[in-house]
Amino acid sequence: MHRVRIRSAVAVLALTLLPVTGCNTRERVCRSQEYPVKAVGNRTGAACVPKDQQPPSGYVRYPAGQEPVYIDDEWYRYWQTKVVDEHGTVVEQ
């Protein structure tokens, strides 16, 4: 019984300190060496591209400052409802 209490206390302490340590539990859209791109002509299509490469055919970069960083952040949700052309311009659906 004593061991269960110690384990519970350690778990509570770890969960309490998680925000203080700077750990982020949010899931990133891409890895740190990649950037997100939007699929042309598709509302939900997206991919991640290595930072030293251009987007592949059929994809465009997000406008500067409007890139989704985390799953379900403001820009992630915004771009899930938009379709873009080959120039990255939002088109009416």
Rosetta constraint file for C-alpha pairs under 8 A:
AtomPair CA 1 CA 5 HARMONIC 6.54 0.50
AtomPair CA 2 CA 6 HARMONIC 6.39 0.50
AtomPair CA 3 CA 7 HARMONIC 6.15 0.50
AtomPair CA 4 CA 8 HARMONIC 6.06 0.50
AtomPair CA 5 CA 9 HARMONIC 6.07 0.50
AtomPair CA 6 CA 10 HARMONIC 6.14 0.50
AtomPair CA 7 CA 11 HARMONIC 6.15 0.50
AtomPair CA 8 CA 12 HARMONIC 6.20 0.50
AtomPair CA 9 CA 13 HARMONIC 6.08 0.50
AtomPair CA 10 CA 14 HARMONIC 6.09 0.50
AtomPair CA 11 CA 15 HARMONIC 6.23 0.50
AtomPair CA 12 CA 16 HARMONIC 6.06 0.50
AtomPair CA 13 CA 17 HARMONIC 6.15 0.50
AtomPair CA 14 CA 18 HARMONIC 6.09 0.50
AtomPair CA 15 CA 19 HARMONIC 7.93 0.50
AtomPair CA 16 CA 20 HARMONIC 7.86 0.50
AtomPair CA 17 CA 21 HARMONIC 6.24 0.50
AtomPair CA 18 CA 22 HARMONIC 6.95 0.50
AtomPair CA 18 CA 23 HARMONIC 5.98 0.50
AtomPair CA 19 CA 23 HARMONIC 6.08 0.50
AtomPair CA 19 CA 24 HARMONIC 7.24 0.50
AtomPair CA 26 CA 70 HARMONIC 6.49 0.50
AtomPair CA 26 CA 71 HARMONIC 7.30 0.50
AtomPair CA 27 CA 70 HARMONIC 5.64 0.50
AtomPair CA 27 CA 71 HARMONIC 5.73 0.50
AtomPair CA 28 CA 69 HARMONIC 5.77 0.50
AtomPair CA 28 CA 70 HARMONIC 4.24 0.50
AtomPair CA 28 CA 71 HARMONIC 5.93 0.50
AtomPair CA 29 CA 36 HARMONIC 7.03 0.50
AtomPair CA 29 CA 48 HARMONIC 7.87 0.50
AtomPair CA 29 CA 68 HARMONIC 6.81 0.50
AtomPair CA 29 CA 69 HARMONIC 5.47 0.50
AtomPair CA 29 CA 70 HARMONIC 5.09 0.50
AtomPair CA 29 CA 71 HARMONIC 5.56 0.50
AtomPair CA 30 CA 34 HARMONIC 5.81 0.50
AtomPair CA 30 CA 35 HARMONIC 6.10 0.50
AtomPair CA 30 CA 36 HARMONIC 6.26 0.50
AtomPair CA 30 CA 48 HARMONIC 5.77 0.50
AtomPair CA 30 CA 69 HARMONIC 7.31 0.50
AtomPair CA 31 CA 35 HARMONIC 7.60 0.50
AtomPair CA 33 CA 50 HARMONIC 6.04 0.50
AtomPair CA 33 CA 51 HARMONIC 5.91 0.50
AtomPair CA 34 CA 48 HARMONIC 5.90 0.50
AtomPair CA 34 CA 49 HARMONIC 5.21 0.50
AtomPair CA 34 CA 50 HARMONIC 4.32 0.50
AtomPair CA 34 CA 51 HARMONIC 4.95 0.50
AtomPair CA 35 CA 48 HARMONIC 5.45 0.50
AtomPair CA 35 CA 49 HARMONIC 5.49 0.50
AtomPair CA 35 CA 50 HARMONIC 6.50 0.50
AtomPair CA 35 CA 51 HARMONIC 6.00 0.50
AtomPair CA 36 CA 46 HARMONIC 7.00 0.50
AtomPair CA 36 CA 47 HARMONIC 5.75 0.50
AtomPair CA 36 CA 48 HARMONIC 4.49 0.50
AtomPair CA 36 CA 49 HARMONIC 6.38 0.50
AtomPair CA 36 CA 61 HARMONIC 7.10 0.50
AtomPair CA 36 CA 62 HARMONIC 7.40 0.50
AtomPair CA 36 CA 67 HARMONIC 7.01 0.50
AtomPair CA 36 CA 68 HARMONIC 7.21 0.50
AtomPair CA 37 CA 46 HARMONIC 5.59 0.50
AtomPair CA 37 CA 47 HARMONIC 5.39 0.50
AtomPair CA 37 CA 48 HARMONIC 6.01 0.50
AtomPair CA 37 CA 49 HARMONIC 7.09 0.50
AtomPair CA 37 CA 55 HARMONIC 6.74 0.50
AtomPair CA 37 CA 59 HARMONIC 6.04 0.50
AtomPair CA 37 CA 60 HARMONIC 5.51 0.50
AtomPair CA 37 CA 61 HARMONIC 4.77 0.50
AtomPair CA 37 CA 62 HARMONIC 6.06 0.50
AtomPair CA 38 CA 45 HARMONIC 6.16 0.50
AtomPair CA 38 CA 46 HARMONIC 4.47 0.50
AtomPair CA 38 CA 47 HARMONIC 6.67 0.50
AtomPair CA 38 CA 59 HARMONIC 5.38 0.50
AtomPair CA 38 CA 60 HARMONIC 5.42 0.50
AtomPair CA 38 CA 61 HARMONIC 6.28 0.50
AtomPair CA 38 CA 62 HARMONIC 6.50 0.50
AtomPair CA 38 CA 84 HARMONIC 7.81 0.50
AtomPair CA 39 CA 43 HARMONIC 7.65 0.50
AtomPair CA 39 CA 44 HARMONIC 7.61 0.50
AtomPair CA 39 CA 45 HARMONIC 4.79 0.50
AtomPair CA 39 CA 46 HARMONIC 5.17 0.50
AtomPair CA 39 CA 47 HARMONIC 7.56 0.50
AtomPair CA 39 CA 58 HARMONIC 5.91 0.50
AtomPair CA 39 CA 59 HARMONIC 4.42 0.50
AtomPair CA 39 CA 60 HARMONIC 6.57 0.50
AtomPair CA 39 CA 84 HARMONIC 7.51 0.50
AtomPair CA 40 CA 45 HARMONIC 7.83 0.50
AtomPair CA 40 CA 58 HARMONIC 5.39 0.50
AtomPair CA 40 CA 59 HARMONIC 5.41 0.50
AtomPair CA 40 CA 60 HARMONIC 6.85 0.50
AtomPair CA 40 CA 83 HARMONIC 6.87 0.50
AtomPair CA 40 CA 84 HARMONIC 5.33 0.50
AtomPair CA 40 CA 85 HARMONIC 5.30 0.50
AtomPair CA 40 CA 86 HARMONIC 5.80 0.50
AtomPair CA 40 CA 88 HARMONIC 7.54 0.50
AtomPair CA 41 CA 83 HARMONIC 5.46 0.50
AtomPair CA 41 CA 84 HARMONIC 5.67 0.50
AtomPair CA 41 CA 85 HARMONIC 5.95 0.50
AtomPair CA 42 CA 82 HARMONIC 7.98 0.50
AtomPair CA 42 CA 83 HARMONIC 5.48 0.50
AtomPair CA 42 CA 84 HARMONIC 7.32 0.50
AtomPair CA 43 CA 79 HARMONIC 7.41 0.50
AtomPair CA 43 CA 80 HARMONIC 5.78 0.50
AtomPair CA 43 CA 81 HARMONIC 5.85 0.50
AtomPair CA 43 CA 82 HARMONIC 5.30 0.50
AtomPair CA 43 CA 83 HARMONIC 4.76 0.50
AtomPair CA 43 CA 84 HARMONIC 7.88 0.50
AtomPair CA 44 CA 79 HARMONIC 7.51 0.50
AtomPair CA 44 CA 80 HARMONIC 5.06 0.50
AtomPair CA 44 CA 81 HARMONIC 7.29 0.50
AtomPair CA 44 CA 82 HARMONIC 7.90 0.50
AtomPair CA 46 CA 59 HARMONIC 7.69 0.50
AtomPair CA 49 CA 53 HARMONIC 6.68 0.50
AtomPair CA 49 CA 54 HARMONIC 7.47 0.50
AtomPair CA 49 CA 55 HARMONIC 6.42 0.50
AtomPair CA 55 CA 59 HARMONIC 5.70 0.50
AtomPair CA 55 CA 60 HARMONIC 5.94 0.50
AtomPair CA 55 CA 61 HARMONIC 6.85 0.50
AtomPair CA 56 CA 60 HARMONIC 7.94 0.50
AtomPair CA 58 CA 86 HARMONIC 7.14 0.50
AtomPair CA 59 CA 86 HARMONIC 7.36 0.50
AtomPair CA 60 CA 86 HARMONIC 6.76 0.50
AtomPair CA 60 CA 87 HARMONIC 7.10 0.50
AtomPair CA 60 CA 88 HARMONIC 5.84 0.50
AtomPair CA 61 CA 88 HARMONIC 7.07 0.50
AtomPair CA 62 CA 66 HARMONIC 6.26 0.50
AtomPair CA 62 CA 67 HARMONIC 5.42 0.50
AtomPair CA 62 CA 88 HARMONIC 7.12 0.50
AtomPair CA 63 CA 67 HARMONIC 6.67 0.50
AtomPair CA 63 CA 88 HARMONIC 7.73 0.50
AtomPair CA 66 CA 75 HARMONIC 5.97 0.50
AtomPair CA 67 CA 75 HARMONIC 6.21 0.50
AtomPair CA 67 CA 76 HARMONIC 7.62 0.50
AtomPair CA 68 CA 73 HARMONIC 6.69 0.50
AtomPair CA 68 CA 74 HARMONIC 7.38 0.50
AtomPair CA 68 CA 75 HARMONIC 4.74 0.50
AtomPair CA 68 CA 76 HARMONIC 4.66 0.50
AtomPair CA 69 CA 73 HARMONIC 7.07 0.50
AtomPair CA 69 CA 75 HARMONIC 7.75 0.50
AtomPair CA 69 CA 76 HARMONIC 7.36 0.50
AtomPair CA 70 CA 76 HARMONIC 7.10 0.50
AtomPair CA 71 CA 76 HARMONIC 6.28 0.50
AtomPair CA 72 CA 76 HARMONIC 5.42 0.50
AtomPair CA 72 CA 77 HARMONIC 5.71 0.50
AtomPair CA 73 CA 77 HARMONIC 6.24 0.50
AtomPair CA 74 CA 78 HARMONIC 6.19 0.50
AtomPair CA 75 CA 79 HARMONIC 6.04 0.50
AtomPair CA 76 CA 80 HARMONIC 6.32 0.50
AtomPair CA 77 CA 81 HARMONIC 7.12 0.50
AtomPair CA 78 CA 82 HARMONIC 7.05 0.50
AtomPair CA 79 CA 83 HARMONIC 7.79 0.50
AtomPair CA 82 CA 90 HARMONIC 6.44 0.50
AtomPair CA 82 CA 91 HARMONIC 7.52 0.50
AtomPair CA 83 CA 90 HARMONIC 5.67 0.50
AtomPair CA 83 CA 91 HARMONIC 5.73 0.50
AtomPair CA 83 CA 92 HARMONIC 7.30 0.50
AtomPair CA 83 CA 93 HARMONIC 7.11 0.50
AtomPair CA 84 CA 88 HARMONIC 5.15 0.50
AtomPair CA 84 CA 89 HARMONIC 5.15 0.50
AtomPair CA 84 CA 90 HARMONIC 4.34 0.50
AtomPair CA 84 CA 91 HARMONIC 5.49 0.50
AtomPair CA 85 CA 89 HARMONIC 5.48 0.50
AtomPair CA 85 CA 90 HARMONIC 6.58 0.50
AtomPair CA 85 CA 91 HARMONIC 6.57 0.50
